Amino acid sequence: MIELEGVPELIDPVMVAAFEGWNDAGDAASTAVAHLDREWKGEVFAALDAEDYYDFQVNRPTVWMDAGVRKITWPTTRLSVVRVGGEKPRDLVLVRGIEPSMRWRSFCNELLGFAHELGVELVVILGALLGDTPHTRPVPISGTTSDPDLARRMDLEETKYEGPTGIVGVLQEACTHAGVPAVSLWAAVPHYVSQPPNPKATLALLNRLEDLIDVRIPLGELPEDARAWQVGVDQLAAEDSEVAEYVQTLEEARDTAELPEASGEAIAREFERYLRRRDGGSQPGGHATESGDGASYLRDNPTGRSRPSKPTRPSTDPDREPGTETGSDGEDSSEE
């Protein structure tokens, strides 16, 4: 039995979740939920028992000092609640943690127990995958659901994916079987610059979430961080002619594929977002990522290279889960 003492009755609550790990290329999804929690000063009201779901040799606890006393922070998943003001206030239940190591069905059932007790009307799970997308173009965001009616009503894709999945896919199906409307929003992160953070992908996820649940999200300095990130990648790509040529190939493919949409619904949606932000004025907010010059967003990868490399090209299927790439022989290979 889940008891939620101290949590007030919520207004039209939506649960927004993201998990570090396989479903979180460039840390784009987990950073998006962290941004919401920070901007709206979320208050943690529950944390799942780390002993039940995590292998501490995979996700190790950390030791820190508090006024001379050693304390331990255990890897887990925490829930917080924030209230979004405005003409039509509503509450968000934010779920942020690490993809569990074990007992995924129990993990999902526990989260669904909180959703039921809080009267959650919709669950939105954020994810990010590696894709054949150029860093110079808008980040592709795909919205998927297993509910045909929800797909039609919210202009989403009905997922047809088959293959290995992560906690995002498992939680979405658990919601569907429990009768809770659930949506997944996926950002495609350029696979040749996959090191976190990726503020441009985080910004794209928040913009799509804003449209989906009809709330205005204060972005703080995230747009500036996204621009600085792109400038940094531009500079590094320009230093390698092979990478620059590859990026140009991706740009041409992307522009050709999206040409029919350029004058349609996408432009109308962007214009509506612009009008909302202009009429609403600016709101103060903090950083979604550490500030600095663009190059600071490009961390060295484990091989020690300081510039984008040209790995095998992943699938362009928007429903394919992250971490599954297609090699030159056409066979799938999954990253550890």
C-alpha positions as CSV (number, residue, x, y, z in Angstrom):
1,M,0.0,0.0,0.0
2,I,1.5,3.4,-1.1
3,E,0.8,6.2,1.4
4,L,1.5,9.7,0.2
5,E,1.4,11.8,3.4
6,G,2.1,15.5,2.8
7,V,1.3,15.4,-0.9
8,P,-1.7,17.7,-1.6
9,E,-4.5,16.9,-4.0
10,L,-3.1,17.5,-7.5
11,I,-4.6,19.4,-10.4
12,D,-4.8,17.5,-13.8
13,P,-1.5,15.7,-13.0
14,V,0.8,14.4,-15.7
15,M,3.7,12.1,-14.8
16,V,7.0,12.9,-16.7
17,A,9.7,10.3,-16.5
18,A,13.3,9.8,-17.7
19,F,16.0,7.3,-16.9
20,E,19.8,7.5,-17.2
21,G,21.4,4.7,-19.2
22,W,20.6,2.9,-22.5
23,N,17.5,5.1,-23.2
24,D,19.3,8.4,-22.6
25,A,21.8,9.2,-25.4
26,G,23.7,12.4,-24.7
27,D,21.9,12.5,-21.3
28,A,19.2,14.5,-23.2
29,A,16.2,13.0,-21.5
30,S,17.4,12.9,-17.9
31,T,18.7,16.5,-18.2
32,A,15.2,17.6,-19.5
33,V,13.5,16.2,-16.3
34,A,16.2,17.7,-14.1
35,H,15.6,21.1,-15.8
36,L,11.9,20.9,-15.0
37,D,12.6,19.9,-11.4
38,R,15.1,22.8,-11.0
39,E,13.0,25.5,-12.7
40,W,9.9,24.7,-10.8
41,K,11.6,23.8,-7.5
42,G,10.3,20.3,-7.3
43,E,9.9,18.7,-3.9
44,V,10.9,15.0,-3.6
45,F,8.1,13.0,-1.9
46,A,9.2,9.4,-2.6
47,A,12.2,7.3,-3.5
48,L,12.2,3.7,-4.5
49,D,14.3,1.3,-2.4
50,A,17.6,1.0,-4.1
51,E,18.1,-2.6,-2.8
52,D,15.2,-3.8,-4.8
53,Y,16.2,-2.7,-8.2
54,Y,19.9,-1.8,-8.6
55,D,23.2,-3.8,-8.8
56,F,25.6,-1.7,-6.9
57,Q,28.6,-3.1,-8.8
58,V,27.1,-1.6,-11.9
59,N,25.7,1.7,-10.4
60,R,27.8,2.3,-7.4
61,P,26.8,4.5,-4.4
62,T,28.8,7.7,-3.7
63,V,30.3,8.8,-0.4
64,W,30.2,12.5,0.6
65,M,30.9,14.7,3.6
66,D,28.2,16.6,5.4
67,A,29.6,18.8,8.2
68,G,32.4,16.3,8.8
69,V,30.1,13.3,8.8
70,R,30.4,10.7,6.0
71,K,27.2,9.9,4.2
72,I,26.2,7.7,1.3
73,T,23.9,8.5,-1.6
74,W,22.4,5.3,-3.2
75,P,21.5,5.1,-6.9
76,T,17.7,5.1,-7.1
77,T,14.7,6.6,-8.7
78,R,13.0,9.6,-7.0
79,L,9.6,11.2,-7.5
80,S,8.9,14.9,-7.0
81,V,5.9,17.1,-7.7
82,V,5.8,20.6,-9.2
83,R,2.9,23.0,-9.8
84,V,2.8,24.8,-13.1
85,G,1.1,28.2,-12.7
86,G,-0.8,30.3,-15.2
87,E,-4.4,30.6,-16.4
88,K,-4.8,26.8,-16.2
89,P,-2.5,25.5,-13.5
90,R,-1.6,21.9,-13.4
91,D,0.8,19.6,-11.6
92,L,3.6,17.5,-12.9
93,V,4.9,14.4,-11.1
94,L,8.6,14.1,-12.1
95,V,10.3,10.7,-12.1
96,R,14.0,10.7,-12.5
97,G,16.5,7.9,-11.9
98,I,18.6,5.2,-13.4
99,E,17.4,2.3,-15.6
100,P,17.0,-0.5,-13.0
101,S,19.3,-3.5,-13.1
102,M,16.7,-6.0,-12.1
103,R,13.0,-6.7,-11.3
104,W,11.7,-4.4,-14.1
105,R,8.1,-5.5,-13.7
106,S,8.0,-4.8,-10.0
107,F,9.7,-1.4,-10.7
108,C,7.0,-0.4,-13.2
109,N,4.2,-1.7,-10.9
110,E,5.6,0.5,-8.1
111,L,5.6,3.6,-10.3
112,L,2.1,2.8,-11.6
113,G,1.0,2.5,-7.9
114,F,2.1,6.1,-7.4
115,A,0.4,7.2,-10.6
116,H,-2.9,5.6,-9.5
117,E,-2.7,7.1,-6.0
118,L,-2.0,10.6,-7.4
119,G,-4.7,10.5,-10.0
120,V,-2.2,10.8,-12.9
121,E,-4.0,11.3,-16.2
122,L,-1.1,10.8,-18.6
123,V,2.4,9.4,-18.4
124,V,5.0,10.9,-20.7
125,I,8.4,9.1,-20.8
126,L,11.3,10.9,-22.4
127,G,14.1,9.1,-24.2
128,A,17.0,9.8,-26.5
129,L,18.6,7.5,-29.1
130,L,21.5,7.7,-31.5
131,G,20.6,8.4,-35.1
132,D,21.7,9.4,-38.6
133,T,20.9,13.1,-38.0
134,P,23.1,16.1,-38.6
135,H,23.8,18.4,-35.7
136,T,23.2,21.4,-37.9
137,R,19.4,20.7,-38.3
138,P,16.5,20.7,-35.8
139,V,16.6,17.7,-33.6
140,P,14.0,15.1,-34.7
141,I,11.5,14.2,-32.0
142,S,9.2,11.2,-32.5
143,G,6.2,10.7,-30.3
144,T,4.9,7.2,-30.0
145,T,2.2,5.3,-28.1
146,S,0.7,1.8,-28.1
147,D,-2.9,3.3,-27.8
148,P,-4.5,3.8,-31.3
149,D,-7.0,6.3,-29.9
150,L,-4.4,8.3,-28.2
151,A,-2.3,8.3,-31.3
152,R,-5.1,9.8,-33.3
153,R,-6.1,12.3,-30.7
154,M,-2.6,13.6,-29.9
155,D,-1.1,13.3,-33.4
156,L,1.4,10.5,-32.4
157,E,2.8,7.5,-34.1
158,E,1.4,4.1,-33.1
159,T,4.6,2.2,-32.3
160,K,5.3,-1.0,-34.3
161,Y,8.8,-1.6,-33.0
162,E,10.0,-5.1,-32.4
163,G,13.3,-6.0,-30.8
164,P,15.4,-5.3,-27.7
165,T,13.9,-2.6,-25.5
166,G,14.8,-0.6,-22.4
167,I,12.9,0.6,-19.4
168,V,11.2,3.3,-21.5
169,G,9.5,0.6,-23.7
170,V,8.7,-1.6,-20.7
171,L,7.1,1.2,-18.7
172,Q,5.1,2.4,-21.6
173,E,3.7,-1.1,-22.2
174,A,3.0,-1.5,-18.4
175,C,1.0,1.7,-18.5
176,T,-1.0,0.5,-21.5
177,H,-1.9,-2.8,-19.9
178,A,-2.9,-1.0,-16.7
179,G,-5.2,1.4,-18.7
180,V,-3.0,4.5,-18.1
181,P,-2.5,6.7,-21.2
182,A,1.2,6.7,-22.0
183,V,3.4,8.5,-24.5
184,S,7.1,8.2,-25.3
185,L,9.0,11.2,-26.8
186,W,12.3,10.3,-28.4
187,A,15.1,12.7,-29.4
188,A,17.5,11.6,-32.1
189,V,21.1,12.5,-31.1
190,P,23.8,12.6,-33.8
191,H,25.8,9.4,-33.4
192,Y,29.1,11.1,-34.3
193,V,28.8,13.4,-31.3
194,S,27.1,11.4,-28.7
195,Q,29.0,12.5,-25.7
196,P,26.9,14.2,-23.0
197,P,25.6,16.7,-22.5
198,N,23.5,17.6,-25.5
199,P,21.5,20.8,-24.7
200,K,20.1,21.0,-28.2
201,A,18.4,17.6,-27.8
202,T,17.2,18.5,-24.3
203,L,15.7,21.7,-25.6
204,A,13.9,19.9,-28.4
205,L,12.4,17.4,-26.0
206,L,11.1,20.2,-23.7
207,N,9.6,22.0,-26.7
208,R,7.7,18.9,-27.8
209,L,6.6,18.2,-24.2
210,E,5.4,21.8,-24.0
211,D,3.2,21.2,-27.1
212,L,2.0,17.8,-25.9
213,I,0.7,18.8,-22.4
214,D,0.0,22.5,-23.2
215,V,2.2,24.2,-20.6
216,R,4.8,26.9,-20.9
217,I,8.2,25.7,-19.8
218,P,10.7,28.3,-18.7
219,L,13.9,27.5,-20.6
220,G,16.4,29.7,-18.8
221,E,19.7,29.7,-20.6
222,L,19.1,26.4,-22.4
223,P,18.6,28.0,-25.8
224,E,21.9,29.8,-25.5
225,D,23.6,26.6,-24.3
226,A,22.2,24.8,-27.3
227,R,23.6,27.4,-29.7
228,A,27.0,27.2,-28.0
229,W,27.0,23.5,-28.3
230,Q,26.3,23.6,-32.0
231,V,29.1,26.2,-32.5
232,G,31.5,23.9,-30.7
233,V,30.5,20.9,-32.8
234,D,30.8,23.0,-36.0
235,Q,34.4,23.9,-35.1
236,L,35.4,20.3,-34.3
237,A,33.7,18.9,-37.5
238,A,35.5,21.6,-39.6
239,E,38.8,20.2,-38.4
240,D,38.2,16.8,-40.0
241,S,37.4,16.8,-43.7
242,E,35.9,13.3,-43.5
243,V,33.5,14.2,-40.8
244,A,32.6,17.5,-42.5
245,E,31.8,15.6,-45.7
246,Y,29.7,13.1,-43.8
247,V,27.8,15.8,-42.1
248,Q,27.0,17.4,-45.4
249,T,25.7,14.1,-46.7
250,L,23.4,13.9,-43.7
251,E,22.2,17.4,-44.3
252,E,21.3,16.8,-47.9
253,A,19.4,13.6,-47.0
254,R,17.5,15.3,-44.2
255,D,16.6,18.4,-46.3
256,T,15.4,16.2,-49.2
257,A,13.3,14.0,-46.8
258,E,11.6,17.0,-45.1
259,L,11.0,19.2,-48.1
260,P,7.3,18.4,-48.4
261,E,6.8,19.3,-44.7
262,A,8.6,22.6,-44.8
263,S,5.5,24.7,-45.6
264,G,3.0,22.7,-43.6
265,E,2.1,21.8,-40.1
266,A,5.6,22.0,-38.7
267,I,5.9,25.7,-39.5
268,A,2.4,26.4,-38.0
269,R,3.4,24.6,-34.8
270,E,6.7,26.6,-34.5
271,F,4.8,29.9,-35.2
272,E,2.2,29.1,-32.5
273,R,5.0,28.4,-30.0
274,Y,6.7,31.7,-30.9
275,L,3.4,33.6,-30.3
276,R,2.9,31.9,-26.9
277,R,6.4,32.8,-25.7
278,R,6.2,36.4,-27.0
279,D,2.8,37.0,-25.4
280,G,3.9,35.3,-22.1
281,G,7.1,37.3,-21.8
282,S,10.3,35.9,-20.4
283,Q,10.5,34.0,-17.2
284,P,13.6,33.7,-15.0
285,G,15.2,30.4,-14.9
286,G,18.4,28.6,-14.2
287,H,20.8,26.5,-16.3
288,A,19.9,23.2,-17.8
289,T,23.6,22.5,-18.2
290,E,26.8,24.0,-17.2
291,S,27.5,27.2,-19.1
292,G,30.7,27.8,-21.0
293,D,32.0,27.9,-24.5
294,G,30.8,25.5,-27.1
295,A,33.8,23.2,-27.0
296,S,33.0,22.3,-23.3
297,Y,30.0,20.3,-24.5
298,L,32.2,17.9,-26.4
299,R,33.8,15.7,-23.8
300,D,36.5,13.2,-24.7
301,N,35.2,9.8,-25.4
302,P,36.7,6.6,-23.9
303,T,39.2,6.3,-26.8
304,G,40.7,9.7,-25.9
305,R,39.8,11.3,-29.3
306,S,39.0,15.0,-29.0
307,R,37.0,15.3,-32.1
308,P,33.9,13.6,-33.6
309,S,34.7,10.2,-35.1
310,K,32.9,8.4,-37.8
311,P,31.4,5.3,-36.3
312,T,29.1,2.7,-37.9
313,R,25.8,4.3,-38.9
314,P,22.8,3.4,-36.7
315,S,19.3,2.7,-38.0
316,T,17.2,5.6,-39.0
317,D,14.0,3.8,-37.7
318,P,12.5,6.2,-35.1
319,D,11.0,3.3,-33.2
320,R,14.4,1.5,-32.9
321,E,15.5,1.5,-29.3
322,P,18.9,3.3,-28.6
323,G,22.1,1.4,-28.4
324,T,21.2,-0.8,-31.4
325,E,23.2,0.1,-34.5
326,T,23.4,-1.2,-38.0
327,G,26.9,-2.1,-39.2
328,S,28.1,-2.1,-42.8
329,D,27.0,-5.7,-43.3
330,G,23.4,-4.8,-42.4
331,E,23.3,-6.8,-39.2
332,D,22.4,-5.3,-35.9
333,S,25.0,-4.9,-33.2
334,S,24.1,-3.7,-29.7
335,E,26.3,-1.5,-27.5
336,E,27.0,-2.7,-24.0
